[in-house]
């Protein structure tokens, strides 16, 4: 039985008619054409399908779309304001943490959720935050360095904006 589900996607209200147990991953990709959300394992093991739901990094393959009625969902496309790269995206590029790119959207969103809560994470906090995201190309060192650089960039922006 289909149901009309409404939520906010990348700051725009959307509605989709589908079965409420269909995964958010499938709704995003198949019904709303948001293929930037990658389909990896569909078991919550790889993190490729990570989105942010109400400030929490979440594997969209594990969430029934019926659970997100009225919530805010952000994909990697939702990070770009005024067609500029987000400081996290810039840091991933600067550190060479983007190779094949399949895991990158999920890792960037996990980083955003982490830095929104804790702008100065410890090494251990970074390891914990990215532990649910698999990358087969970088060996994680470049990703780790990108997260540390993103933290610095965001903190510099906050200081700069506070002076203005």
C-alpha positions in Angstrom: 0.0 0.0 0.0 1.5 3.3 -1.1 1.5 6.4 1.0 2.4 10.0 0.4 5.6 10.8 2.4 6.8 14.4 2.7 10.1 15.6 3.9 12.7 18.3 3.3 15.5 17.3 0.9 18.4 19.6 0.5 16.3 22.5 1.9 13.4 21.9 -0.5 10.1 20.2 0.5 9.5 17.0 -1.4 6.7 14.5 -1.5 6.8 11.0 -2.9 4.1 8.4 -3.1 5.5 5.0 -2.3 5.4 2.1 0.1 6.5 3.4 3.5 8.9 0.5 4.0 10.8 1.3 0.8 14.3 2.3 1.8 15.3 6.0 1.7 18.2 5.0 -0.5 15.9 3.6 -3.2 13.5 6.5 -2.9 16.3 9.0 -3.3 17.8 7.2 -6.3 14.8 5.7 -8.1 11.9 8.1 -7.3 13.7 11.4 -6.8 16.7 10.9 -9.2 19.3 11.7 -6.5 22.0 9.3 -7.8 24.7 11.2 -5.8 23.6 8.9 -3.0 25.6 5.8 -3.8 24.2 2.2 -3.6 26.9 0.1 -2.2 26.1 -2.9 0.0 22.4 -2.2 1.0 23.2 -3.7 4.4 24.6 -0.7 6.3 28.2 -1.9 6.1 29.9 0.4 3.6 28.6 4.0 4.2 28.3 4.8 0.5 24.7 5.7 0.9 25.2 8.1 3.9 22.9 11.1 4.1 22.3 13.5 7.0 18.9 13.2 8.6 18.2 15.9 11.2 22.0 16.4 11.9 22.8 12.7 12.1 24.9 10.9 9.5 22.8 7.9 8.6 23.0 4.9 6.2 20.0 5.6 3.9 19.8 1.9 3.0 18.7 1.1 6.6 16.0 3.7 6.9 12.4 3.1 5.7 11.2 6.2 4.0 8.1 6.2 6.2 10.4 7.0 9.2 11.5 10.3 7.7 8.1 12.0 7.4 8.7 15.7 8.1 12.4 15.4 8.7 15.4 17.1 7.0 17.5 15.0 4.7 20.8 16.3 3.2 22.7 14.7 0.4 26.1 15.8 -0.9 24.3 18.1 -3.3 22.8 19.9 -0.3 26.2 21.1 0.9 26.9 23.5 -1.9 25.7 27.0 -1.3 25.9 29.5 -4.0 27.5 26.9 -6.3 30.7 26.9 -4.2 32.4 23.9 -2.8 31.9 23.4 0.9 35.2 23.7 3.0 35.0 20.0 3.7 34.8 19.2 -0.1 37.8 21.6 -0.6 39.8 19.9 2.1 39.2 16.4 0.5 40.4 17.8 -2.8 43.4 19.6 -1.2 44.5 16.4 0.6 43.9 14.1 -2.4 41.3 12.1 -0.4 39.2 11.8 -3.6 40.2 9.0 -5.8 37.5 6.9 -7.5 34.9 9.0 -5.7 32.4 6.3 -4.8 32.8 6.6 -1.0 33.5 10.3 -1.1 29.9 11.7 -0.7 29.3 9.5 2.4 32.7 10.4 3.9 32.1 14.1 3.4 28.6 13.9 5.0 30.0 11.9 8.0 32.7 14.6 8.3 30.0 17.4 8.2 27.9 15.7 10.9 31.1 15.3 13.0 32.3 18.8 12.6 28.9 20.4 13.1 28.8 18.7 16.6 32.5 19.0 17.4 34.6 21.5 15.4 37.8 20.2 17.0 37.6 16.4 17.0 40.4 14.3 18.4 42.1 11.6 16.3 40.0 9.0 18.1 36.8 10.8 17.5 37.6 11.1 13.7 38.4 7.3 13.6 35.1 6.5 15.3 33.1 8.9 13.0 34.5 7.3 9.8 34.5 3.8 11.0 31.3 2.9 9.2 32.6 4.1 5.8 34.7 1.9 3.6 37.2 3.2 1.1 39.2 0.9 -1.1 41.4 3.5 -2.8 43.0 5.9 -0.3 44.0 3.8 2.7 42.3 6.4 5.0 45.4 8.5 5.7 44.4 11.1 3.1 40.8 11.0 4.4 41.9 11.5 7.9 44.2 14.4 6.9 41.3 15.9 4.9 39.0 15.9 8.0 41.7 17.6 10.1 42.2 20.2 7.3 38.4 20.7 7.0 38.3 21.3 10.8 40.9 24.0 10.5 39.2 25.6 7.5 35.8 25.7 9.2 37.3 27.1 12.4 39.1 29.8 10.4 35.8 30.8 8.7 34.1 31.0 12.0 36.7 33.3 13.4 36.7 35.4 10.3 32.8 35.7 10.4 32.9 36.6 14.1 35.2 39.5 13.3 32.9 40.8 10.7 
